């Protein structure tokens, strides 16, 4: 550490020590909450120049992978043993190029305002910029931003504290009561019953309030003891992992969601020979997310790992057979799994295996999207051999 860096580090310690006993006031409500930054991101992505750059990057990545494949094929000709990464490279298929119209249709597919704008980029930009002040996200909704028609009808941005004053004024005038209550319920953590109580609270704290988007699109008071101990109003539902069902038709995976973007299941299927089985692990990864097939040294991402815990008398046959990964956009040395993937491992056992003998398999992975990474998870499954 340089002398200058040491001084900066020491100053940071001194500054933060002053706040060692401070209570947290606001925090990011969850990793998936949308903020208005996503609007700027959309405005950037729908530019033709941005699209052309993404296509150029795809071509560059495809060419680089093909070049590396040629190197692996040369190893094959020399009779050298191929690594798992070599095998993955050989199985790689070039990423398809698409037209701007195809890209736009896919990108806009789930946008709630598609019906208003269609795929006209001028109309999209106009719509987003005109409504910027009124977009908000419900903390537990996960479906992105929506327009607050109540704010829009008043012509006041939800990031302007005047919106609270206007809502309270409506209550005082006994006018548009339902609209006023929706606004106060949506953008505060309070639950006063009368206009008088709302006005007293607002008058007392208006100069100490701040608006937090990542904290849930609410106005909060810059005082750790002045806000209700509730975030948000409706208690967060406990995350319940939906069990994967095995049916006679095969492996049925739960539909992935933003809360649980990677759905995983496992089952045993009959092998090629008697006393052989194949352990099958399948994943269904929500669009926009991925897990890592290969991570070179120096990168912070976590590679997906597969495992089997076998009882005595059960042995592996060969290696894991894995789906082909894809290069990570912008970092083609990193390989990822997207969409549906499968992992198969053959096992064999002797005829003396007791009835009810079980094997345990597991998948350890880190799931990310273009913005964030979730903590790594390990999904385990216990399968019965007979």
N, C-alpha and C positions, 0 to 999 in steps of 0.2 A: 504494500500500500504506500502510495506517495505521501509526502509531507502534507500536500494540499488535501488529499483524500482523508488523511487522518484527522485534519482539522474539521473538515465537513462532517465526518463521522462523529467526532466528539460533540460538535454543536448539535447534531441531531439527537444524541443521547440526552444532552442537557435540556433541550426543548421538550422532548417527549416525556422526560421525567416529571416536568411540571404538571403533566396531564395524566400521570400514572393512576390516579384515583378517580378520574372522570368516568362518568357512566355513559355508555353508548346511547345515542338518541335515535339515530336512523341507521338502518343497514339494508343491503340489497335483500329484497324479500325472498326471492328465489333466483336460481341461475337462469331460468328461462323467461323471466319477465322482459317484455319488450319496452324500449324507451323510444323517444322520437328520433334518436340517432338512426334507427332502422329506416326512417323515411329518407334521410340523406343517403343512406347506403343504397336504397332502391333507386333514387335519382341518379346515382353514379352508375349502377349496374345496367340501367336501361339505355345508356348512351351507346351509340354505334361504335365509338372509339374504344369503350371498355370491352364490348363484345369482340372486336377485332383482336385486341390484346389477348383475351382469353383463348381465342382460336389459335393465335400464333404460339401461345404457350403449349397448347395441346399438341400442335405439330412438332414443336421442339422436343417435347417429352416423348412422343411416339418415335421420333427419329433416334433419340438417345437410347430408348429401350431396344429398338431394333438393332442398333449398333452393339449393345451389350449382349443381345441374343446371339449375334454372329460370333462374339467371343466365346460364348458358352458352347456353341456348335463346334467351334474349333477344338475345344477341350474334349468334346465327345469323340471327334475324329481321332484325337491322340490317345483315346482310351482312358482318359483321366476320370476319376470319380467326381460326380457332380454333387454339389452341396444342395441343401434345401432351397437356398436363394436361387441357385442356378436353375433348379426345377421350376421354381415360380416364374423366373424370367422366360423360360421356354414356353410356359403355358399362357403367358400374357398375350392379350389381343389388343391391337391398337385402339385407342379411344376414338369413337366415331365423331366426325365433324358434323356440325349442324348449321342450318341457315339461321339468320337473325330472327326470322319469324318463328322457327321451331324453338329457339332458345327463349324468346319472349313468351310464347304460349306456355312453356313449361315453368318459367319463372313466375308468371302471373297466375298460374292455375289456382292457387289457394288464397290469393289475395281477396279480402272481403269486398273490395271496391271494383272488382273486375267488371261487374255488370254495369257500373257507372261509366267506366272509361274504355272498355274493350282493350284492344292491343295497340291503340294509337298512343305512341310515346308522348306526343304533344299534349294529348288529353290527360294522360297519366300525370305528367309533370304539373299541369295546371291544377288538377284535382288535389294533388298532394300539397302543393304550396298554398293553395287557397284555404285548405282545411288544417294546415299545420297547427294552428292555435287550439284546435278542438280535439285532436287525437288523444286517446288515453288507452290504458290497458288494465283490464281487471286482473288482479294479482294471481288468481288461481286458474285463469281461463286458458292461457298458453296458446291461444289462437292468433295472437298478434294484436295490432292496434285497431281501434274502432273510433268512429266519430261520435262525440258527445253532442247530440242534437240539442240538448238543453243549453249547453254553453253557446252553441252556434246561434240559437234563437235570441240570445242576449247580446251576441257580438263581443263577448269577453273571453279571453284566453283562460284556460284552466290554470295556467302558470302565473296568472295575474291575480293578486289577492283581492282585487275588486270583485271577483266572482263570488266570494263568500259574502261580501258586503251586499251585493245585489240579491243574493238568495235570501239573506236575512231581511232585507227590505221588502221582498215579496211576502214573507211571513207577516211582517208588521202591517202591511197593507191588506192582508187577508186575500192575496191575489196569487193565482197559480201555486197553490199550496203544495200540490204533489210535485211539481217541478222543483220548487225550493227545497223540499225535503230530499229529493233525489240528489240534488247537487251537494247539499250539506252532508248527506250520508256517504256519498261517493268520495268526496275530497277532504273529509276530516275523520277523526277517530271519536268524535264526541257524539252524544245522544241526548241532547237537551229536548225538553218537551215544549217549551214556549219560546216565542220570539224574543221575549225579554231576557231569558237566560242566554240565548244565542248572542244577543247584542252585547250583554255584559262580558261574556267570554271574549268576543271579538275585540271589543274596545280595550280590554285588559292586555291582550297578547298580540295584537295585529303588528306591532313594531318588532316583535321577536319571532315572527313566523317565517318559515322557509318551505319551499315546495320540493318534494323528492319524487322523482319518477321511478328510479330503481327501487325505492323503498315502498312503492305501491301506489303512486300517483295520489299523494295526500299532502295536505298542509300540516306541518308539525311545528311545535314550539321549541325554540332553541334553549330548552331548559329540561334536563333529564328527569326532573320531578313533576313536570307540568303536563305530560302526555298520559293518556290512559294506557294501562298495561294490556293492550290488545292490538294485535297486528296480524291480519286485518280483522274486520268485524266478524266474519265467519271463520271459525277455527279451521285451520288447515286440516284437510283430511289426512289421516295417517296413510303413508304410502304402503299400499298392500300389493305385494307381488302376486300377480295372477299365476296360479299353478298351470304348468303346461300339461295338457292332457294327451295321453296315448290312446289311440283308438285302433280298432281293427283295420282301419283304412291307412294307418300310418301315423306320423307325428304331426299333431295339430298345434301350432304355436299361437300364443296370444298375440293380438294386434299390438304392435309397438306404439308408444305414445311419447309425447314430449317429456313426461315425467319418467318414463321407463323406455328409452329409445331402442334398447336392444332386447328382443325377446329370444329366449334360449330354451331349447328342449333337448331331450336325449331319449334314446330307446335302443334295444337290441334287435337285430335282424339276423335271420339265418345266414350262415356262411356258405362257402362253396362246398365244403366237405363236412362229413359227420363230425360231431364234437367241435365244430367251429361256429363262432358267432362274430358279428360285426357290431362294434359300438358306434352308433351314429349320433353325432351332436350337430344340431342345426341352429342357425341364427337368422333372425329376420330383423334387419336394422332399418329404422325409420329413415325416409328420404331426408337428406341433408346432414346425416350423421355417419360416422365411420368408426371402426376399431383398427388396430395396427397389426399388420402381418409381419412387417420387418422394420426395425428402427436402428439405423447406424449409430455407432458410438458418437457421443457429443450432443445427441438430441435428447430432449427431456421427456418425450412420449414413452409410453409403456407398451411393449410388445405383447400381443396376445399369446397366452400359454395354454396348452392342453395337457391333461393328466389323467392317468388311470391308476387306481389302487386295486391290485389284484390279490385275491386270496391264494393260498398254496394250492398248486395243481392247475393253475390257470396261467398261461403264458401269452406273450405278444407274438403276432405273426406279421413280420415286416414293420413298416413305419406308418405314421398317420398319412392318410390321403386327404389333401386339403384343396378347397376351392382356389381358383386362381385369383390373386389379389390385383389391385390396380395401383398405379403410381399416385402419390399424393400431389395434387395441383400445386405447382410452385416449388416442390421439393421431391423431385422424381426419384431420389434414392430411398425415400420412405415409401413403403408399400402398405396399402390399406384394404380392408374388406368393407364392401358396401352392399346394401340390399340383402339378398338371401345368399347364405353360404352354408356349406356342409363340411364336416370333418369326420372321417371314417378311420377306425382302427380295428383290424382283424385280431381276434384272440382264439386260442384253442385250449381245450381242457380234456382231461382223461375221463373215462367212464365212471370213475369212482367219486366224482363230485357229488356231495350230499345235496339232497333236494332243498331248495331255498337258498342255495349259495348265492351271494351277492357280490357285485363289483361296483366300485364307486368311480365315476368319471367327473371331471370338472373343467370349466373354462374360466380363465382369468383374463380380464381385458380392461382397457380404458376406452371409454367412448367420448368422442369429441365432435363438435361441429366447427364451422368456420370461425366462431367467436370464442367458445369456451370448451374446457374439458371437465368431465365429471370425475370424481374420485374413482380409482379402479375398483372393480367388483369381481367376486368369485362366485360363480353359479355351480353348485354341486348336485349330482343326481345319483341315486342308488338304484341299480338295476338288478333284477333277479335272473340268474342264468337258466333255471329250470323250474 
